Amino acid sequence: MMAVNWAERISAFSRSPSRFLSGTTAEAFLAELLRELRDDRATYSVKVLLLSPLCEHPALLCPSDSVGEETALELMSVFAQCPPKSVQFRCHLLLALTSVLVCTSCVSGRSRASQDFLDLLLQIAEDTIDLHGDGAARSVRATACDCLRELEACSPGLLSQRLELLGGLRQREASRIHQAYAALHTLVLRNAVYQLTQQTGAGAEHLKALLGGNTSVAWEAEQDCSLMNDKDSAILSSLILGPMGTVPTLQTGPDCKELRSVLSSLLEDSYLLTPLCQAALLHRLTEVVSMVPGVPPAVFRAQLLRLLGTSEVCLLHTTLLMKCAFTDSLFSAEDEAFILKRLVVLSQHPLLSTPEKLFYMDCILHFPENRPISCGDGDETLPVLLTPRLASALVPTVFNDSATMLARFNLLSLVYLEEGVEGEGEGEGSRGLAYLYEHLTSLLDIVQSGGSREIIVTFFRAAFLFLFYFCQVERYSSGLTEKLCKLYLCHTYLAPHLINLADQTQDRLTESSWAVELLKALQVVITKAPLAQLTLQDLSQHLKMLTRVAEEGEIPQTNTLNFLSSIITPSSSSLSGDWRLGNSLLGVCRRLLVHPSLDSLLLPLADILQHLTCHYGNTDIQDHARLYYTLLTTLSREKLAGVLAQGLTEGGRQVKKRSLSSIMAEGEGLTSMLTIHRVEKAIFRLIEAGCEPRGEPQTEKGSDLTLNETESSPGEANVVLETYRAQFEDPNFASEVILDYQLTHMEAIDPHFSQLFSVRLHFNLTDNHYEELSDISVPCLFRERQPPKVRLRLKPRRPYPTTLHASAIFTTQDGLSWHTVLPDIHVAFQQAFMSPPAPPAWGRGGKQCLFEGLWDEISSEGGLNDPADCATSLFCCQLKEAALIALVEKHFLPYLISDLSDEEEFKVLFFLPPLSHILLKIRTEEDAVHFNIATDNWQLLPHISSYLLTITRYRKMLMANCDASLLVFKKRS
């Protein structure tokens, strides 16, 4: 009972410490923990659990240094009384002690408890009685080394007087925990050398005394080697990642044989370590040698042969750090050429993962050269040895993934830019640039043919890179402009991508006019396109593009005005009632009202606004057009620009700027009415409403039962399956998942938003598992009224879990329009569950026959889907009979095919639109409850397994089947 109680309490604390401590105090809870740890009646498994709060939240339970010291003394008392055989508990005690002392600043404050704990850790590390034993105590010694390393990392210089002791322990240790001793010794050595570099007048004698120091020196007597401050600790994160001129040095002269001996010993043993530990050791030793000029970098020469041929990413990274630190003092020109060639090979090795290859590409762009030309300011530069011939192995292709393609494109662009591409010659740079342009054209052709969203984004990113490096090459930049215009006419939905490309190019290439030329060309192709072929979607994108074109004062807007006049004529009356279209039209007009050439645009723009005022089929658009017309015809250009300038917002309210006249002040208020303002925080959300089970309700035994309830012949099963399949000949049959939500206010909002009108909800998908959702309108939302219901009709392509991004536009009582982002809507896997769409006349007997027919087909050949997609599996858990019945009633009752009174086996059938099924046979066996699973879509198995694990709330899960594997696919031979 005690263990169960503490397990629940610790779990509650871990979930939310602040909520848990609201019912008690940190002092009281800590006292309970310590009292239970001292109780001999508590088992050591429970005591290990009790230490987790001290390991995870030591600062919360020990808010002051004094409390931390008292807690540490208590824990050390418990450790002293703990028998040696309780290895796991002793290890956790050491970790808890380290966490408490570090997080309460007891270590940096040199408290007595910290000194005692340090002595205890060193005593454990020196206790090598287990060298020839079974190794049970090695875990405690390894943990002690880890704790010492943590203390040293948090308080650099703490163990500087113990270097000789630590070196001896490392050399004496021959077991697998030798690695822990090596890592500790290396870290302490690096910190000790850095500590000497910060002391005035320190030299070879001080270094020699430190390496052969007296281990009996008390902590209090360390007057000259005080602990470092936080600034030094930050510098010590890595001394060689910054410019090497900032590395502190220790002037020792050429006589450093003691340090050379220590370094040689560490390097000779490094091959025994794991690659990750080797990398850390070499990194620290590189820093040591960088700080001591008396030790030549050639001390690493014996390790280079192994490092240059390594396949480990971490070791190669450390090799490059060494090259950054020592350049030609350690690496010859041949070494440099070999490393660069190896990076090129690894960057396109077919057996390596994409992240690894991208890492090697990045290493090429930041390659540390022996004779660096640049100052290493962090910008991407090319090594001198990377010639176009060597880089040709990394040319991008359309078969590369997006990240690799862009990385290669960027690298090759730098290569050919370095070679020079201004001339018309046939050099490497000119030919390479032609290839890059052809590659960009190939990507454009894929987009033209209807490429995926990923390839579209990749193309526009590649186009930006090409322009960033080669915008000055006229024949290619103008050709790209022409191709982009043709692409836009075929796929107008690319308008946002083109606008973003123009914006980014204009921001990054301030001296280039390419963005303006692109927008001017797009204006021409839009305004000259035949209106007879124009669709509503195309027109919406055209207006969005023309709005961006109108922002450029250099571009004449006569063509834009002619286009607007042509689309609002009576022949286009079918377009005249759409509010979105009207708002887009007004958006272009608003930009034209502040255009520098407004004087020449006055009459045609006034005609357009007057026509919208009189003939557009939406009252709101008419009112806005009338206001624009009034402003255009009554205000000067300067005042008009001031009225339409977007104001700053604070707290959701318009901040009025100081105006020069009453007309200006009134105009700013009108601007607020015309602007859609943004709400910084969500003010309402969608919460799931309780709903009835979806699908056909189960029919009880009665007059509509047309099939045998108990048994079904093979002939009956075939008829049932054929009838069931025939329904799916209609692609829209049972293809929707309907979810009901309530639109409710958030808990604390501005009273200004208590009453909202004309709420328009918009949804964006985060994946392609579902079809796009239509917008939903809600007439009003009042805090004091019942929340309105919102029904989402999801049409799955694949019935997987998904997340929907939601936003809304609404109007407040004062007439202002606002835009807000709602919290994401998470659609769980089980929300797609439906009862099978069986004909109503079947009743339970028909559904049982359908269940058996589907089960047999899935187990043998296949169901409605491809037979190769069918799979069976088994989920096991331990549940008592009453708990199982309660689980079935709570989660499976709407989908239960068998009778609930039949407790020997429950049969459950889920239908997941558009065409997937999950069948369960739930049976209680001797050892556990078995959930036999069959499905005609094997990709649903991870989701149903996760769902079953969640609802059974069982910690230990067994997944198996008759062949002892997770998934068994049933395929036709």
N, C-alpha and C positions, 0 to 999 in steps of 0.2 A: 504494500500500500504506500509505503514511504517512497519507493522508487517511482511509482506511477505519479504520485503527487508532485515530486520534484521535476519529473519529466515534463509535466504540464506547465508548471510554473516557469521553468527555464525556456520552454518553447514560447510561452506568452511574452516573456521578457525579450527574447530574440526578435519576435515579430515587431514589437513596438515598445522599446524601452521607456519612452516618455509616458505612454499610456499605462504601462505596468506600474511605473513609479508614482502615477497619480493616485493610486490606492494605498501606497505606503511611502516610505522615504528611502533614499539611497543608503543612508546610515543603517536603518533597520534591516534592509535586505542584505547588506554586506555582513552585518552581524549574524544573520541567520546562516548565510553561506559559510562563514568561518566556524560557527558552532557545529554545523553539520559535518564540516571537514575534519573537525577534531573528534567526532563521535565514532567510537570503535565499532558500533553496531551497524553503521552504514557500509555497504559494499563499495569496493573500489571502482566498480563501473559507475555507480551513482556519484562518487566523488569526482571522477573524471568529468561527468556532466556538470557538476557544480562549478568547475573551474572555467567553463566556457564564457560566462559573463565577464570574468576578470580578464580573460584573454581578448575578448571582443570589445568591451567597453570599460577599460580600466579608469579612464579619466572621469567617466560618469559616476562610477561607484566610489572613486577616491578623488574627490574634488580638490584636495589640498595636498601639499607635500607631506605634512604631518600625518594625515590619514594614510597616504601611500606608504610611508615608512612603517607605521604601525601594522598595516596589512602585510607588508613584506616580512616583518619579523614573525607574525603569526604563521605565514606560509612556510617560512624556513623552519619553524618549530614543528609543523606538520611533516615537513620533509625529513627532519631528523628522526622522527618516530616511525616513519614509513619503512616497512621491511624491504630489503633489496630485491626480493622476487617480484614486487609490484612495479615492473618496469614502465608500463604505460602510464601509470599514475605519477611516477617520479618524473617522467619526461614532461607531462603536462604541467606539473608543478613548477618546473624550471621555466617553462614558457610563460606561465602566468606571472611568475616573479619578475621576469624580464619586462613584460608588458607594463606591469604596475610601476616598476622603478623608472623606466624610460619615460612613460607618459606623465608621471608626476614630477619630473625634473629632479628626482632624487640622485640620479647618476651625475648630472652636470653640477648639482649642488654638493657633491662629495659627502653624502649623508653616511652615518654609521651603518645603516642597513645595506647601503650599496657596497660599502667596503666588505662587510661580512659576506654578502652574496658573491662578490667578485672572488673572495678567498675560497668560497665553497665551489664555485665553478672551476677554478684552477686546480683545486684538490681533486675534483672528479676527473678533470682532464689528465692529471698526472697518474691517476689510479689505473695502472695497466695490468691488474691482476687477471683480467680476462683474456690476455693475449693468446693463451693456449687452451682456453676453456671453450664452452659452447657458444660464447658470444652473446649471451643474454644481456650483459651489462654494456655492450658496445653501443646500443641505442642511447643509453643515458649519456655516455661519453660524447657521442656524436651530437646529441642535443645540447650538451654543455658547450661544445665548440661553436654551435650555431648561436647560442645565447651570447657567448663572448664576442662573436663577430658582430652581432646586432648592437651590443653595447659599444663596441669600438666604432661602428659606423655612425651611431647617434652621438657619440662623444669622442671624436678623433683625438688620438694621443693617450687615451685611457690606459692602454697596455704597452705604451712605448718602453717602459722599464722592464718588460717581461720578454723582450725579443729573444734573448739567449735561451730562456726556458722554452718558449714556443718553438724555436728552431730545433732544440733537442727532442722535444715531444714529437715533432713532425718526422724527424729522421728515425726515431725509434719505432714509430707506428708502422706495422706491416699489414694490418688488416684492411678491409674495404673502407673503413672510415679515415684512412690516410688522407683522403680528399678534403675532409672537413678541417683537418689540422693544416693542410697546405693553404687552403683558402684563408684561414684565420691568420696564419703567419704572414702571408703576402699582404693582406690588408693592413696589418699592424706595421709592417716594414714601410709601406708607402706612406702612411700617416706620420710615422716617426721621422722619416727623411723630410717630409714637408714641414714638420714642426721645427726641425733644425734650420731650414731655409728662412724661417721667420724670426730667428734669433740673431741679433747683431753679434758679429765676431765668431760665429760658429764655424768650425772647420773639421779637418780630418780627425783631430783628437776627440772631438765631441762625438763624431760618428763612430769611431772605434770604441769609445766608452759605451755608447748606446748599444752597439751590437754585442758587446761582451759584458753588459751591465750586471750588477749584483741583483739577483732575484729577490733578495730578502729586504730590499729597500722598501720602507713603509710608504703608504700612499701619502700620508701627511707630509713627508719629507721631500716631496717632489716640488721643490721651489722653482727650479729653472725650466721645468717642462710642464707648465700648466695646460689645462685643457683648452682646446681652441674654441673660438666664438662661432656664432651662426654663420657669419660671413665666410670664415675659413671653411666651414663645413660645406657651404654651397660651392665654393671653388673646387673642393676636393671631389665633387661628383665626377669630373673628368678634366684633367689638366691639359690633355692633348687634343681636345675637340676644338678649342679656340686657336687663335694665332699663336705660333710657338714662341713669339717674343714675350708673351705674357707668362711663360712658365718660370717659376722662381728657381734659382740655382743655388747650389751649395759648393763653395770654392774649397776643394780639398786637396788640390794638386794631383799629381799622377799616382800617388801612393794610396790606393784604396783596395788593398788585397783582401781585407776582411769582408767588405761589401761584395767584391767579385766572387769570393768563395761562397757567400750566401746565395748570390744570384745563380752561380753555376750549379749549386746543389738543387735549387728549386727547378731550374730548367731541365736538369738531368732526370728529375722525377716527374716532369710534366706529362710525359707520354702515358703514365699510369692513370691519368685523370680522364674524366669524360670530356667530350669536346667543349661543352659549355663551360665547365670549370677550367679547362685549359685556356679558353679564350679570356676568361676573367683574370686568370693568373698572368697571362702574357700582357694584358692591358695594364695591370697594376705595375708589373716590372718595367714596362715601357715608360711609364711615368717616373719610376724611380731613376732609371738611366737618364731620362731627360733632365731631371733635377740635379744630377751629379755628373758634371762634365768630365770628371776624372775617370769615369768608367766608360770605355769606348763602346759604341753600339755593336761592335763586332762580337760582343758576348752572345748575341742572338744568332750569330752566323750558322752555328750547328743546327739550329731549329728551322732555318729557312727552307732547307731541302724538303722537310716534311710539310711545312706550311704552304709552300708553293704548289704542292701536288694534292692538297686536301680537297675533299668534296663537301666539307662542312661549311655552311654559310657563316656561322659565328667565327670560325677560325680564319676564313678568308677576310671577314670584316676586320678582325684584329690585325691581320697582316697589312691591310691598307692603313690602319691607324699607325702601325709601326712605320710604314713608308711615309706617312704624313709627318711623323715625328723626326725621322732620321734621314730621309731622302737618300742622297748619294753617299752618305756616311755608312750605310749598311747595304743599300741595294745598288747593284751595278746597272749599266745601261741594258745589258742582256736580261737581267731580272725584270726591269721595268717593261721591256718589250714583251717578255713572256707573260707577265701578269695581265697586261692589256689584251694580248691575243686570247688569253684564257677567259677573260671577262666577255670578250666578243663571242667566243664559242659557247660559253655558258648562257649567254643572253638569248640564244636561239636553240638550246639543246632540247630535243623533243621529249626527253624523259623527266624534265624538271617541271615543277608546277609554275603557274603564271606568276604568283607573288615572288617566287625565287628569281625568275627571269627578269621581272621588273626591278628587283633589287640590284641585279647585276647591271642593268641599263643605267640605273641611278649612279652606281659606282663609276661607270664610264664618264658620266657627266661631271662627277666630282672627283676625278682621278687625281691623287696627289703625285705630282711630277717631281723628278729629281732636280730639275732646273725650272722651277715655276716662274712663269712670266707675270701672272696676275698676283694680286696681293691676297688672294683667298678671301674675298668679301662675301662668299656664299652664293654668288650667281653661277648659273650653269655655264661652264666653259668646256671646251674640247681639249684633250691632251694633244700635244704636238704630234705624237706618234700615231694618232688615229687618222690614217689617210683614207681618202674615198675608196681605194681598193680594199682596205681592211674592213671598212664600214659597209661595204656592199653586201656582206653576209646578213646584214640586218635590215635590208630593204623591206618595207611593209607590204603586205598583200591583203587582199579582201578576205582571205581565209583566217587571218589573225583575229583573236578576240579584241574587243574594243580598246581595252587598256594597253595591250601589247602594241596594237596598231598605232595608237596615238603616241606612245613612248618612242617607237621606232621612227615615226614620222617626224617627231620633234628632233630626235638625234640626227637623222639624215639631213634635216633642214639646216641644222647648225653646221654639219660637215660641208654641205654645198655652199652655204653662205660664207664659210671660211675660205673656200676655194675661189670665190668670186664668180658672180653670175651676171655682171653688168654688161659684159661685151656680148658680141654675136658669135664668138668663136666656138670651137668644138672641144673645149677643155672638159675636164672631169666635172667641174661645177655646172657647166651648161647642160651636159648630158644628164647629170643627176637631177637637176631642176626639172628637165623635161619629163623624167620618169615620175617625179613627185606629182607633177601636174596631171600626168596620165592616170596616176593612182587616184588622185582626187576626182578626176573625171569618171573613173570606174565606180567610185563610191556614189557619185551623183547619179549615175545610170541605175544603180541599185535602188536608190531612193525614188528615182523616176518610175521604176517598175513596181513601186509599192512596198518598199522595205519596212522592216519593223521599226518601232520607236527607238530601239537601241542603235540601229544603223543610222537613223536620221540624226540622232544626237552626235554620234561619232563623226558623221560627215561634216556637220556644222563646226564641230570642234577642230577637225582637221583643216577646214577652210579658214578658220581664224588663225591657226598656226601658220598656214601657208602665207596668208596676208601679213601676219606679224613679221615674218622674215623677208618676204619677197614682194611686198606691196609696190616697191619701186620699179619692178619689172613690168613695164606697161603692157607687153603683149599677153602676159598671163593674167594680170589683174583685170584688164578689160575683157578678156575672154571669159573669165570666171563670172564677171558681171552679166554678160550676155546669157550664159548658161543658167545662172540663178534666176533670171527673169523668165526664161522658158520653163524652168522647173516650177516656178510659182504659178504660172498660168495653168499648168496641169494639176497642181496640188495646192490650192489656195489655203488649205489648213496649215501650211508651213509659214504663214505670215508671222506668228510670234517668233519663230526661229530666225527668220530674216531680220526682223526688227532688232532682236537681241544681237545678232551678228553685226548689224550696223552700229548699234550702241557701243558694243565692246570695242569694235575697231576704232570708232571715233574717240573713245576714251583713252585707249592705249597708243594709238598712232595720231597724236594731235596735229602733226604736220602733214598728214595725208588727207586728200580729198576723196578717197575711194568710197567712204560711206555715203557721202553726199551724191556722188555719181551713181551709186547703186540705187539710192532712193529716187533720184531723178529718172533713172531708167525704168524703175518699177512704176512710177507715176505714168510714164508714157504707155507702157504695155497695158496698164489697167484702164486708162481712159480711152484707148483705141480698140479694146476688145469688143466684139459684137455683143450688143445688149440682148439680142434674142436668145443667146445661149446662157444667159446669166441666171444662176439659181440664188435662192435666198442665202444659202450658206456662203457661196462665193461673194455675194454682195456684202455680207457682214465682214468677211475678211478684207475685202477691198477697202471698205470704209476704215477699218482698223489701220490698214497700211497708209491710206491717204492722211489719216490723222497724224501719223508719225512724219510723213513727208511735209505736212504743213508746219512742223516745228522748225524746219530749216529755212532761214530767211533768204538764203541764196537761191532757192528753187522757186521759179515763177509758179503761180497757182492758178493761172487761167484755165489750164486743162482740167484741173480738179473741179473748178466751178462749172465748167461745161458738162462734166460727168455728173455732178450733182443735179444740175438742171434736167439732164436727160432721164434720170431715174425717178424723178418725182412728177413726171408728166402724167396726164390722165390715163395714158396707155398702160402705165404701171400701177394701176389702182389695186391690184392684188397685193401690193407691198405696203399699202398705205395705212394699214391698221396695226402693224406690228410695233409694239412699244420698244423692243430691243433695237429694231432697225431704226426707228425714229431717234432713239437715244444716240446711236452711232452717227446718224446724220448730223445731229446737233453737236456731237463731239468734234467733227470736222469743222463745222461752222465756228465753234468756240475758238479753235486754234487759228482759224483765218481772221477772227476779230482782233487778234493781237499780232498778226503778221506785219512785218515792216512795210510791205507794199500794199497795205490796206486801202490807201487812197485810190489806187487803180482798180481795186476789187470791190469798191463800195456799191456800185449799182447792181452788178449781177448777184452779189451776196445778199443785198437787200431784197431782190426779187425772190431768191430762194427762201429766205426766212418768211417773207410775206405769203408765199405759196403754202409753206408748211403751216402757217398760222390759220389760213383759210380752208385748206383742203385736206390736211392730214387726218386720218380717221381715229386719232387718239387725243383725248382732251388734254392730257398731261403734256404731250409733245407740242400741241398747239399753244398752250400757255407758255411753255419755255421758249418756243420760237417767237412768240409775241414780245416776250421780255427782251430777247436778243435784238429783235428788230428795233424796239424802242431805244435800247442802249446804243445801237449803231447809229441811229438817226438823230440822237439828241446830245451825245457826249463827244468831246474831242478825243483824238486818238490817245493822248496821254492819260486822260481820266478813264477811258475805256479799258486801257491796259491795267490801271490800278484797280478798277472794279473787279475785273476777271482774274486778277492775280490770286493764286491759292493762298489762303491765310494759314498761319500756324494754329495748331490745336493743342489744348492742354486739358486733360481730364474729360475729354469728350465734348468740350464746349469751344466755340469759336472765339479766338482772341482777336479783337479789333485793333487794327493799326491806326495810328494817328493820321487823320485825314485833313485835307486842305479846305473842304467845303462840306456842306450838308449833303450834297449830292453824292460825294465820295463815301461818306459814312453810310448813307442809305444803300449805296451800291454794294458795300461790303456785306451788309445784311442779306442782300439779294444773292450775292455769291454763295453765302452759306446755304440758301435754299436750293441752289443749283448743283451743289457739290454733294457727293456721297462721302460721308465722314466715316472714319474707321474707329471702331471700339477696341481699345487695347486689350481688355480682358473679356472672356466669354461671359455673356449675361443670361443665356439660357442653354439648355442641353436636351438631348433625346435620351429618355430612359425607357428600358424595355417594359412593356405593359403585359400583365398576365393575359394569356390567350389560351383558347381551347386547342386540343390536339389537331394538327393539320391533316387533311386527307379525308378519306371516306370513313365514317364512324363504323364501329363494329356492330354487326347485326346479331341479335340474340336468336336462339332457336325459335322457329315459328313457321309461319306460312310461307315466308320467302326463301326458306332453305330448300334448294333444289339439288344439292349434291350430298352424298353420304357423309355423315359427320365422323365416322370412325375409320373407315378405310376407303381408299380410292383405287380403282383399277388403273393399269397403265393407259388404257384407252381414255378414261376420264381425265387423267393427268395431261395427256397430249391435247385433248380438246380445251382444257382450261388454259394451258400455256399458249396455244394458238390464238384463243380468244383474247388473252391478256396481251399478247404481242401485237395483235391487229390494231389495238388502240394507239400504239406508238407510231403508226404510219403517218399520223398527223404530227409534224415536228413541234407544234405548239402544245401538244397534249401533256398536261401535268408537268410543265417545264418551269413553273414559277414557285419560289419560296416566298410566302407572305409573312412579314414580320410587323407586329404592331408595337408602336412606341407612343410615349406621351411627351409632348413638348412642355417643359417646365422651366421656370426661372431658377437661376442659381441661388444659393443661400443668401449671400450678401451682395446686393447690387445697388447702384445709384437709383434713388426714387424716380429720377427722370425717365427710367426705362421700365417702370411698373406697368404701363399700358402701351402696347405695341400694336401696330396695324400693318396689314399687307405684308406679312412675313413670307418671303420667298426662299425656300431651302434648296441648296445646290449640293450635290454629292460628287466626289471624285474618288475613283478607284485607286488602290495602291498596288494592284496586280491585275492580271488578265483572267482571273478565275471566274469573273462574272461579267455580264453585259453592262453597258453604261446605263445609269439610272436617270430617269427624267426628273426635272425640278418639281417640287411640291409647294403648293400655295396654302397658307393658313391665314384666314381672314383677320384674326386678331388673337392676341395673347395678353390676358390680364392676370396679374399676380393673385388677385382675390377670387378669381373664378376657377372652375374646374379645368385642369390642363387639357388642351385639345389633343385628339388622337391623330397620329400620323402613321400611315400604312406604307411600308416599303415593299415594293414588288421586285424581288431579286430574281434574275434569270441566270442560273449558274451555267457556265461552260464546264467547270469542274467543281464539285461540291466540297471545296476545301474551306478551312477557316480563312477569314479575310478581315481587313480593316478599311473602313470608309472615312475619308476626310469630308467633313461637312462645314458649310458656310451659309450665311444667310444675309439677305438685304431686307430691311424693314423701315417703317416710318414711325416716328414718335408723334405725340400730341401736338407739338409745335410745328409739324410739317417737315422737319428735317429727315433726310434719308441717311441710313447708317448701314455699315457693313461689319459683320462680326464673324469670327471663326468659332465653331462649336467644338467641344471635346470629341475626339475620334470615336467612331462607333465600331466596336469589335463584334464581329459576327462569328460566334462559336460554331464548331463542327456540328454539335447536336441541334443547332437551330435549323439545319437543313433537313432534319429527319421528318418524314411524312409516312402515313400509313399507305400501303400499296393502293394505287388507283384502280381497284377492282370494280367491276359492275355491281351496282347495289343489290341485285337479285342473288348474288352468290351466297351471302351470309358467311358464317364462320366456316362451314364445311368447304365452300369454294376456296376460301383463303388458305385453309389447311392443305387442300389439294395443290394450290399454287405454291405454297411453301415447300412441300415435298418434291414437286416437279423441279423447282429452281434448285433445291439442294442437290438433287441427283444430277442435274445437268452441270452445275458448277463443280461437283466432285468428280465428274467424269469428263465432260467435254467443254461445256460453257453455257452461258445464259444468253441474255439479249445482246451483250457486248461481244467483243472479240474473245474467242476461247483462250487466247494467250494471256488475257488480262485476269483470268479467274485464279483464285487462290483460296487456300484454307489455312487456318491457324487455330491455336488454342491459347486461351488466357486462363490462368489459374490464380486463385486466391483463397484464403481461409475465411469463411463466413459461417456463422451459426444459422440454423434453419430459420429461426424467426427473423434474423437480420436479412437473409436472402429474400424471404417473402416481402419484407418491408421495402427492400431495394427494388424488387420487381414492381410492386404496387406504385412506388414513387416515380420510377424512371421509365419503365417498360410497358405499363398497363395500356396506353393508347395503341401500342404496336404489338400487343400480345396476340399470337395466333391460337395457341392452345388454351385450354380452360385453366383459370387461376387455381381451381381446386385440385388440379393434377400436379402434385408437388414432386413427382418423380422427375419430370422433365418439362421445362418451360421453353416454348418456341416463340421467338421474336423475329419480326420481319420489318426492316427499315427500307423505305424507298427514298432515294436521294436524287432529285432532278439533276440532269435531264433523263438519265437512263441507267442509274446504278442501284444496286441492292446490297444490303448487308443482312445476313441471316445468322441468328444465334440459337444454339441449343444449349440450355443451361441445365446442368445436372449436378447433383451432389454425389461425390465419390467418397471413398474412405479417407483420403488424405486432404482433399480440398474441394472447392466448388469449381467445376470445369465449365468455361464458356467456350464452346466449340463455335468457331467463326467460319463462315463461307461468304465470299463476295465475288461479284463479277468485275471488280475493279481493284486490283491488288494494291494500287497506290493509296487506297483508303485505309489499309491495315494499320499504319502508324497512328492515324488519327483515332480510329476506333479503340486501339490499345490504350492510347493516352486518355481517352474518355472513360474507358472501363477502370483504368487505374485511379482516375479522379473520383469516380462515384463509389468505388469500393473502399477508398481511403486506407489502403493497406500498404505497409512499408516494403514488404518483400514480395516481389513479383516474379513469377515463373512464366516464361514463354516457351512453349514447346508444341510438338504434335507427335503423331505416331512415328515419324522419322526423326524426332528430336531436333527439329529445325524450326526457325521462326516462320518461314513462308514456304509453302509447297505449291508450285505452279502446275496446273493441270492443262496440258496442251494436247491437241490432236496430233497424232503421229503422221 
